[in-house]
Amino acid sequence: MSTLRALAKAQALAAGVAQPVATVRHLHLSPRPLVLVPLTMAGEANAPLAVLVGDAPDAARLLIVAQPRNRDQRFAFAAELAGVVLPYLDSFRGGTEAVAVDRGRDVRHRYVDAPQLLVPNPAGITFLRLFGRSTRFRRVDGDYPVHPSVPLLGRWLTFFAERAEHPGSSALVALTEALTLHWATGQSAVEDLHLPAVLGWIDPPPGLDGARAAARAEDPSLCPPAGPATDPDFDNRVLAPAIAAYAGAGDDEAARRSAYAELERALRGQLAPTWDLMWRGLGLLAALPPGARVEDRWARDRDAFTAHAEHVDEGGGPQPRRDGAVAAAVRLHRLERALTSYAVQRAYDDPLVMAEHRLAGEAFVGDVTLADPGRVDDTGKRPVLRPRIQVVTTEPVAVPLGATLYSPARPGQKAKVVFVTPAADGKTEVVLELSGGMGRGLTAPPGTVPEVGERLCLTTLSDGFLPAGAFPAPEETPWTHGGPPAAAPVDPAPATAPAASGPAPADGDPAEEWG
């Protein structure tokens, strides 16, 4: 936790309301997101119990599994869920746009928009990841077939779960993480995983402060959990008798319908409050202006969506259970690059985020007191434009001579530190030589060189291009990392544990966490 966030949390506790830690919104919000509020059954690993899903506040659809231990009903539930999710995804596969590649020598096409999935908390993302893993390898023919939409749903859920691991992605968002990225509450990080408590701090009801609203939200009789885990008291008093009544109805159709209606009523009562909180939280986020670089990150999400859709259309196989050594290294490298870029972009977009880097000595703010925009360096083979400016700051300057600094106001320009001179009244004078972002001539266009009196933020953080690492081909995997991967089976066995309603895993095939 940074110093500023710790201070903001202390201020939130003192003021009784969450404190903003961002001035702009750092994620994309779709005008038509798909909200999913899942519930799982206690005692069964990732066994789906119910989900409330829809793309508008008044379009909630409740899907339930009356007997969560029955695998046939689980996959029937998966087919129902696919009937909601897949048409939503297909609705974004309309218009495309051309994107220049290879420095304008070629073009590729991507969809002009992409779907966005929203769940209440990180545990909801885990549920989708495991549910996708348990369904994407199912057979649609042979013994114990499933509906053709089930493995397709599993592949798409796996895609979104993998995008959720990508820093800066907005394809699959946990609302608690999105809210606490922009507000600091007066409670612990663990308590911030509870959506009703977080919203209690950010937008407390009339007559309550954040602490009392959060305490009220932790009472499951007043505010049901946001899932996917259910409240044990609800399980014992309501859920278990309802499931038992449905199971005991046998062939009595009227009794089965009555028991199903009672189970549906109980589960809707658990999910509806969280559904309302989801849209309330989205409204709070939508009120913030988007950061300047949010759209660029969303474009990368659209790229990923387009690529996966094309892969599916071309008959490509499902994602592997495990990455090979090379694929895992490439993925880790890609995530590290994305994390570095995301941190810099957030700082460039948001003065409050940049303030954390100023405290760490990675940035400072000062006033331009001198400027020589026409300075030309003629010591090389040809003269080049190299303006100099002097910046006076009251902040510590922890950068050495010769270091390269950047300004969020002119990200394409480099500022080389020439002199750092302590001045009176605790101030420091920094002389900088500028390069880049001023055209190719010997005269700087207006606005490209900071003027006297301009307040400037300078930082060691760069949003420049990060080259990709070099990795061997998968067939060249060294023996120290397991050697070349074995060829994947053409028709993989379903990754489920042995049960009466499905076949056992193939020899050597690991059992899934889903049960």
ZAGU-618417 format. One line per field, with one value per residue (C-alpha): x, y, z; residue number from 1; residue in one letter. Coordinates in steps of 0.25 Angstrom, whole numbers, plus 5000, padded with zeros to 4 digits. Layout:
u c(X; ...)
v c(Y; ...)
w c(Z; ...)
seq c(NUM; ...)
type c(a; ...)
This chain:
u c(5000; 5006; 5007; 4996; 4986; 4989; 4987; 4974; 4969; 4972; 4964; 4953; 4952; 4952; 4942; 4933; 4933; 4942; 4952; 4955; 4969; 4967; 4962; 4958; 4953; 4964; 4955; 4946; 4931; 4922; 4909; 4903; 4911; 4907; 4906; 4907; 4904; 4908; 4905; 4912; 4907; 4915; 4923; 4924; 4936; 4931; 4917; 4908; 4895; 4890; 4893; 4886; 4890; 4886; 4891; 4882; 4876; 4862; 4867; 4871; 4870; 4871; 4877; 4877; 4882; 4871; 4881; 4895; 4901; 4895; 4905; 4894; 4887; 4900; 4902; 4888; 4890; 4903; 4895; 4884; 4896; 4902; 4888; 4890; 4905; 4907; 4897; 4902; 4916; 4911; 4904; 4918; 4922; 4916; 4924; 4939; 4950; 4963; 4976; 4989; 5000; 5015; 5016; 5004; 5009; 4997; 4984; 4977; 4962; 4956; 4942; 4938; 4933; 4935; 4927; 4930; 4926; 4924; 4924; 4923; 4937; 4950; 4943; 4933; 4945; 4950; 4937; 4936; 4950; 4948; 4934; 4940; 4951; 4941; 4933; 4942; 4947; 4933; 4929; 4917; 4915; 4918; 4916; 4910; 4909; 4906; 4899; 4909; 4908; 4914; 4929; 4928; 4923; 4935; 4945; 4939; 4939; 4953; 4957; 4950; 4957; 4971; 4968; 4964; 4979; 4984; 4987; 4978; 4968; 4954; 4948; 4944; 4944; 4941; 4933; 4940; 4954; 4949; 4943; 4955; 4964; 4957; 4953; 4960; 4950; 4953; 4954; 4964; 4967; 4960; 4947; 4949; 4945; 4931; 4923; 4912; 4922; 4930; 4918; 4914; 4927; 4926; 4911; 4906; 4890; 4884; 4887; 4899; 4914; 4923; 4926; 4912; 4907; 4918; 4915; 4900; 4905; 4912; 4899; 4894; 4880; 4880; 4889; 4892; 4906; 4910; 4914; 4919; 4919; 4905; 4902; 4903; 4891; 4883; 4889; 4884; 4870; 4865; 4874; 4876; 4861; 4857; 4866; 4862; 4847; 4850; 4858; 4847; 4836; 4839; 4830; 4819; 4819; 4811; 4820; 4833; 4827; 4824; 4837; 4845; 4837; 4841; 4855; 4855; 4849; 4859; 4871; 4865; 4864; 4879; 4883; 4874; 4881; 4895; 4889; 4884; 4897; 4905; 4897; 4898; 4913; 4914; 4907; 4917; 4928; 4921; 4921; 4936; 4942; 4950; 4966; 4972; 4979; 4967; 4962; 4976; 4975; 4961; 4966; 4975; 4963; 4956; 4968; 4968; 4953; 4955; 4966; 4959; 4946; 4954; 4961; 4948; 4942; 4954; 4952; 4964; 4965; 4961; 4971; 4981; 4980; 4994; 5003; 5016; 5029; 5031; 5016; 5017; 5029; 5024; 5011; 5018; 5027; 5014; 5007; 5020; 5021; 5006; 5007; 5019; 5011; 4998; 5005; 5011; 4999; 4991; 5001; 5001; 4986; 4984; 4991; 4987; 4994; 5006; 5006; 5010; 5022; 5026; 5027; 5036; 5045; 5041; 5035; 5035; 5027; 5033; 5031; 5038; 5047; 5056; 5054; 5063; 5054; 5063; 5076; 5083; 5094; 5104; 5115; 5111; 5111; 5099; 5092; 5080; 5069; 5072; 5064; 5068; 5059; 5061; 5051; 5050; 5044; 5042; 5042; 5054; 5061; 5066; 5071; 5086; 5092; 5089; 5076; 5065; 5052; 5038; 5026; 5011; 5008; 5018; 5020; 5028; 5038; 5051; 5057; 5072; 5076; 5088; 5090; 5083; 5086; 5081; 5076; 5070; 5058; 5059; 5057; 5065; 5068; 5068; 5073; 5068; 5071; 5060; 5059; 5048; 5033; 5037; 5038; 5050; 5053; 5062; 5050; 5041; 5026; 5018; 5014; 5025; 5035; 5030; 5028; 5033; 5022; 5017; 5016; 5022; 5022; 5035; 5037; 5046; 5034; 5033; 5021; 5030; 5030; 5035; 5041; 5037; 5046; 5053; 5048; 5051; 5040; 5032; 5039; 5052; 5049; 5061; 5062; 5063; 5049; 5043; 5047; 5038; 5023; 5016; 5006; 4992; 4981; 4971; 4959; 4963; 4955; 4946; 4953; 4943; 4944; 4938; 4923; 4910; 4907; 4920; 4933; 4945; 4958; 4968; 4980; 4989; 4979; 4978; 4965; 4959; 4956; 4942; 4939)
v c(5000; 5014; 5025; 5033; 5022; 5019; 5034; 5033; 5021; 5028; 5041; 5032; 5026; 5040; 5046; 5034; 5033; 5028; 5037; 5039; 5034; 5036; 5048; 5041; 5027; 5017; 5006; 5006; 5004; 4999; 5005; 4991; 4982; 4968; 4967; 4953; 4950; 4935; 4927; 4913; 4902; 4900; 4887; 4885; 4891; 4902; 4895; 4905; 4908; 4920; 4933; 4946; 4951; 4962; 4974; 4984; 4987; 4983; 4971; 4961; 4946; 4936; 4922; 4912; 4898; 4891; 4879; 4885; 4871; 4865; 4867; 4866; 4878; 4886; 4884; 4888; 4900; 4903; 4902; 4912; 4921; 4920; 4923; 4937; 4939; 4935; 4944; 4955; 4953; 4951; 4965; 4971; 4964; 4974; 4986; 4985; 4996; 4996; 4998; 5001; 4991; 4990; 5006; 5007; 4997; 4988; 4988; 4978; 4978; 4978; 4980; 4994; 4990; 4978; 4971; 4974; 4965; 4970; 4961; 4966; 4962; 4954; 4942; 4943; 4943; 4931; 4924; 4928; 4923; 4909; 4908; 4911; 4900; 4890; 4892; 4895; 4881; 4874; 4865; 4869; 4854; 4840; 4836; 4847; 4858; 4872; 4883; 4889; 4903; 4897; 4895; 4908; 4916; 4909; 4915; 4929; 4929; 4924; 4936; 4946; 4940; 4941; 4955; 4959; 4955; 4965; 4979; 4990; 4981; 4984; 4971; 4965; 4974; 4971; 4983; 4983; 4984; 4995; 5003; 5002; 5006; 5020; 5021; 5018; 5013; 5013; 4997; 4987; 4981; 4968; 4975; 4983; 4970; 4971; 4979; 4984; 4989; 4996; 5003; 5006; 5014; 5021; 5024; 5022; 5023; 5035; 5036; 5026; 5028; 5019; 5010; 5008; 5006; 4995; 4989; 4988; 4982; 4971; 4966; 4955; 4956; 4971; 4970; 4956; 4953; 4957; 4943; 4933; 4927; 4927; 4930; 4918; 4922; 4923; 4910; 4903; 4909; 4912; 4906; 4891; 4889; 4895; 4886; 4874; 4878; 4878; 4865; 4858; 4862; 4850; 4849; 4858; 4869; 4879; 4877; 4878; 4891; 4897; 4893; 4899; 4912; 4913; 4910; 4921; 4931; 4928; 4929; 4942; 4948; 4945; 4951; 4963; 4972; 4970; 4972; 4986; 4989; 4985; 4995; 5006; 5004; 5005; 5018; 5023; 5019; 5025; 5039; 5040; 5045; 5034; 5035; 5040; 5026; 5017; 5017; 5011; 5000; 4997; 4996; 4985; 4978; 4979; 4973; 4961; 4959; 4960; 4950; 4940; 4941; 4938; 4926; 4920; 4923; 4916; 4903; 4906; 4897; 4901; 4907; 4896; 4892; 4896; 4905; 4899; 4905; 4915; 4919; 4922; 4930; 4938; 4940; 4945; 4954; 4960; 4962; 4969; 4978; 4982; 4984; 4994; 5001; 5002; 5008; 5019; 5022; 5023; 5033; 5041; 5041; 5045; 5055; 5048; 5035; 5043; 5049; 5035; 5035; 5049; 5044; 5032; 5042; 5037; 5051; 5065; 5078; 5091; 5105; 5108; 5121; 5121; 5116; 5116; 5110; 5113; 5107; 5099; 5088; 5089; 5080; 5068; 5065; 5074; 5084; 5079; 5087; 5085; 5095; 5097; 5101; 5103; 5098; 5102; 5093; 5092; 5077; 5068; 5064; 5050; 5049; 5049; 5057; 5052; 5045; 5045; 5051; 5051; 5060; 5055; 5068; 5064; 5049; 5049; 5058; 5055; 5064; 5062; 5067; 5076; 5083; 5082; 5094; 5096; 5110; 5119; 5116; 5101; 5102; 5094; 5099; 5088; 5091; 5082; 5079; 5075; 5066; 5060; 5064; 5077; 5073; 5072; 5086; 5096; 5104; 5098; 5099; 5107; 5099; 5089; 5095; 5099; 5114; 5122; 5122; 5108; 5098; 5085; 5071; 5063; 5048; 5036; 5028; 5026; 5022; 5019; 5006; 4993; 4983; 4969; 4958; 4947; 4933; 4920; 4913; 4902; 4891; 4897; 4896; 4893; 4880; 4888; 4892; 4879; 4878; 4880; 4878; 4866; 4867; 4870; 4859; 4861; 4858; 4861; 4854; 4862; 4868; 4864; 4854; 4840; 4841; 4833; 4844; 4845; 4837; 4837; 4845; 4839; 4833; 4843; 4854; 4862; 4864; 4878; 4887; 4888; 4874)
w c(5000; 4996; 5006; 4999; 4999; 5014; 5017; 5009; 5017; 5030; 5025; 5021; 5034; 5041; 5031; 5031; 5016; 5005; 4999; 4984; 4980; 4965; 4958; 4945; 4942; 4939; 4932; 4920; 4923; 4912; 4910; 4910; 4919; 4923; 4938; 4944; 4959; 4962; 4974; 4977; 4986; 4999; 5000; 4985; 4977; 4968; 4967; 4960; 4968; 4962; 4954; 4951; 4937; 4928; 4920; 4926; 4941; 4936; 4928; 4939; 4936; 4947; 4944; 4955; 4957; 4966; 4969; 4968; 4971; 4958; 4947; 4936; 4942; 4943; 4928; 4925; 4933; 4925; 4912; 4918; 4922; 4908; 4902; 4909; 4908; 4893; 4887; 4895; 4890; 4875; 4876; 4876; 4863; 4854; 4848; 4847; 4845; 4838; 4846; 4840; 4842; 4838; 4838; 4829; 4818; 4822; 4829; 4838; 4843; 4857; 4863; 4866; 4880; 4889; 4900; 4915; 4926; 4940; 4953; 4968; 4973; 4969; 4974; 4963; 4953; 4959; 4957; 4942; 4940; 4947; 4940; 4927; 4930; 4933; 4920; 4909; 4907; 4908; 4896; 4888; 4882; 4887; 4901; 4911; 4900; 4904; 4896; 4885; 4892; 4905; 4901; 4893; 4905; 4913; 4903; 4903; 4919; 4919; 4909; 4918; 4931; 4924; 4920; 4934; 4938; 4927; 4934; 4929; 4922; 4924; 4917; 4930; 4942; 4957; 4962; 4976; 4969; 4960; 4971; 4981; 4969; 4970; 4985; 4998; 5009; 5024; 5024; 5021; 5008; 5011; 5015; 5002; 4995; 5000; 4990; 4999; 5010; 4999; 4994; 5008; 5009; 4996; 4996; 5010; 5012; 5018; 5033; 5033; 5031; 5024; 5036; 5040; 5026; 5024; 5038; 5033; 5020; 5027; 5033; 5024; 5029; 5024; 5012; 5006; 5002; 4988; 4984; 4979; 4993; 5001; 5015; 5024; 5032; 5018; 5014; 5026; 5028; 5014; 5003; 5009; 5011; 4998; 4990; 4999; 4996; 4981; 4981; 4990; 4980; 4971; 4960; 4966; 4955; 4964; 4976; 4967; 4961; 4975; 4981; 4969; 4970; 4985; 4982; 4971; 4980; 4991; 4981; 4975; 4989; 4991; 4977; 4975; 4985; 4979; 4965; 4969; 4976; 4963; 4955; 4966; 4966; 4951; 4952; 4962; 4952; 4940; 4947; 4946; 4933; 4926; 4926; 4913; 4910; 4914; 4900; 4895; 4905; 4901; 4887; 4891; 4897; 4884; 4877; 4886; 4885; 4870; 4870; 4878; 4870; 4857; 4864; 4868; 4854; 4848; 4856; 4865; 4878; 4892; 4901; 4907; 4921; 4924; 4916; 4911; 4916; 4905; 4904; 4920; 4918; 4907; 4914; 4927; 4919; 4912; 4926; 4932; 4920; 4921; 4936; 4934; 4923; 4931; 4943; 4935; 4927; 4940; 4945; 4932; 4932; 4947; 4956; 4968; 4964; 4959; 4973; 4978; 4969; 4974; 4988; 4983; 4976; 4962; 4958; 4962; 4959; 4956; 4949; 4936; 4939; 4927; 4913; 4900; 4889; 4878; 4883; 4872; 4875; 4864; 4870; 4862; 4847; 4845; 4854; 4862; 4870; 4885; 4893; 4908; 4919; 4934; 4944; 4958; 4968; 4983; 4983; 4985; 4971; 4972; 4958; 4954; 4943; 4929; 4933; 4923; 4928; 4922; 4923; 4923; 4915; 4904; 4905; 4892; 4897; 4905; 4915; 4918; 4932; 4929; 4943; 4957; 4965; 4980; 4981; 4993; 5001; 4999; 4984; 4973; 4959; 4948; 4934; 4924; 4909; 4900; 4888; 4881; 4878; 4871; 4857; 4848; 4846; 4853; 4858; 4869; 4866; 4876; 4888; 4886; 4896; 4910; 4912; 4924; 4935; 4931; 4942; 4938; 4943; 4940; 4943; 4940; 4936; 4921; 4913; 4901; 4893; 4901; 4891; 4893; 4898; 4889; 4892; 4886; 4878; 4885; 4878; 4883; 4898; 4905; 4913; 4926; 4924; 4920; 4905; 4894; 4898; 4894; 4883; 4889; 4887; 4876; 4884; 4899; 4909; 4918; 4930; 4941; 4952; 4950; 4952; 4948; 4938; 4931; 4927; 4935; 4932; 4922; 4928; 4934; 4932; 4945; 4952; 4951; 4963; 4959; 4964)
seq c(1; 2; 3; 4; 5; 6; 7; 8; 9; 10; 11; 12; 13; 14; 15; 16; 17; 18; 19; 20; 21; 22; 23; 24; 25; 26; 27; 28; 29; 30; 31; 32; 33; 34; 35; 36; 37; 38; 39; 40; 41; 42; 43; 44; 45; 46; 47; 48; 49; 50; 51; 52; 53; 54; 55; 56; 57; 58; 59; 60; 61; 62; 63; 64; 65; 66; 67; 68; 69; 70; 71; 72; 73; 74; 75; 76; 77; 78; 79; 80; 81; 82; 83; 84; 85; 86; 87; 88; 89; 90; 91; 92; 93; 94; 95; 96; 97; 98; 99; 100; 101; 102; 103; 104; 105; 106; 107; 108; 109; 110; 111; 112; 113; 114; 115; 116; 117; 118; 119; 120; 121; 122; 123; 124; 125; 126; 127; 128; 129; 130; 131; 132; 133; 134; 135; 136; 137; 138; 139; 140; 141; 142; 143; 144; 145; 146; 147; 148; 149; 150; 151; 152; 153; 154; 155; 156; 157; 158; 159; 160; 161; 162; 163; 164; 165; 166; 167; 168; 169; 170; 171; 172; 173; 174; 175; 176; 177; 178; 179; 180; 181; 182; 183; 184; 185; 186; 187; 188; 189; 190; 191; 192; 193; 194; 195; 196; 197; 198; 199; 200; 201; 202; 203; 204; 205; 206; 207; 208; 209; 210; 211; 212; 213; 214; 215; 216; 217; 218; 219; 220; 221; 222; 223; 224; 225; 226; 227; 228; 229; 230; 231; 232; 233; 234; 235; 236; 237; 238; 239; 240; 241; 242; 243; 244; 245; 246; 247; 248; 249; 250; 251; 252; 253; 254; 255; 256; 257; 258; 259; 260; 261; 262; 263; 264; 265; 266; 267; 268; 269; 270; 271; 272; 273; 274; 275; 276; 277; 278; 279; 280; 281; 282; 283; 284; 285; 286; 287; 288; 289; 290; 291; 292; 293; 294; 295; 296; 297; 298; 299; 300; 301; 302; 303; 304; 305; 306; 307; 308; 309; 310; 311; 312; 313; 314; 315; 316; 317; 318; 319; 320; 321; 322; 323; 324; 325; 326; 327; 328; 329; 330; 331; 332; 333; 334; 335; 336; 337; 338; 339; 340; 341; 342; 343; 344; 345; 346; 347; 348; 349; 350; 351; 352; 353; 354; 355; 356; 357; 358; 359; 360; 361; 362; 363; 364; 365; 366; 367; 368; 369; 370; 371; 372; 373; 374; 375; 376; 377; 378; 379; 380; 381; 382; 383; 384; 385; 386; 387; 388; 389; 390; 391; 392; 393; 394; 395; 396; 397; 398; 399; 400; 401; 402; 403; 404; 405; 406; 407; 408; 409; 410; 411; 412; 413; 414; 415; 416; 417; 418; 419; 420; 421; 422; 423; 424; 425; 426; 427; 428; 429; 430; 431; 432; 433; 434; 435; 436; 437; 438; 439; 440; 441; 442; 443; 444; 445; 446; 447; 448; 449; 450; 451; 452; 453; 454; 455; 456; 457; 458; 459; 460; 461; 462; 463; 464; 465; 466; 467; 468; 469; 470; 471; 472; 473; 474; 475; 476; 477; 478; 479; 480; 481; 482; 483; 484; 485; 486; 487; 488; 489; 490; 491; 492; 493; 494; 495; 496; 497; 498; 499; 500; 501; 502; 503; 504; 505; 506; 507; 508; 509; 510; 511; 512; 513; 514; 515)
type c(m; s; t; l; r; a; l; a; k; a; q; a; l; a; a; g; v; a; q; p; v; a; t; v; r; h; l; h; l; s; p; r; p; l; v; l; v; p; l; t; m; a; g; e; a; n; a; p; l; a; v; l; v; g; d; a; p; d; a; a; r; l; l; i; v; a; q; p; r; n; r; d; q; r; f; a; f; a; a; e; l; a; g; v; v; l; p; y; l; d; s; f; r; g; g; t; e; a; v; a; v; d; r; g; r; d; v; r; h; r; y; v; d; a; p; q; l; l; v; p; n; p; a; g; i; t; f; l; r; l; f; g; r; s; t; r; f; r; r; v; d; g; d; y; p; v; h; p; s; v; p; l; l; g; r; w; l; t; f; f; a; e; r; a; e; h; p; g; s; s; a; l; v; a; l; t; e; a; l; t; l; h; w; a; t; g; q; s; a; v; e; d; l; h; l; p; a; v; l; g; w; i; d; p; p; p; g; l; d; g; a; r; a; a; a; r; a; e; d; p; s; l; c; p; p; a; g; p; a; t; d; p; d; f; d; n; r; v; l; a; p; a; i; a; a; y; a; g; a; g; d; d; e; a; a; r; r; s; a; y; a; e; l; e; r; a; l; r; g; q; l; a; p; t; w; d; l; m; w; r; g; l; g; l; l; a; a; l; p; p; g; a; r; v; e; d; r; w; a; r; d; r; d; a; f; t; a; h; a; e; h; v; d; e; g; g; g; p; q; p; r; r; d; g; a; v; a; a; a; v; r; l; h; r; l; e; r; a; l; t; s; y; a; v; q; r; a; y; d; d; p; l; v; m; a; e; h; r; l; a; g; e; a; f; v; g; d; v; t; l; a; d; p; g; r; v; d; d; t; g; k; r; p; v; l; r; p; r; i; q; v; v; t; t; e; p; v; a; v; p; l; g; a; t; l; y; s; p; a; r; p; g; q; k; a; k; v; v; f; v; t; p; a; a; d; g; k; t; e; v; v; l; e; l; s; g; g; m; g; r; g; l; t; a; p; p; g; t; v; p; e; v; g; e; r; l; c; l; t; t; l; s; d; g; f; l; p; a; g; a; f; p; a; p; e; e; t; p; w; t; h; g; g; p; p; a; a; a; p; v; d; p; a; p; a; t; a; p; a; a; s; g; p; a; p; a; d; g; d; p; a; e; e; w; g)
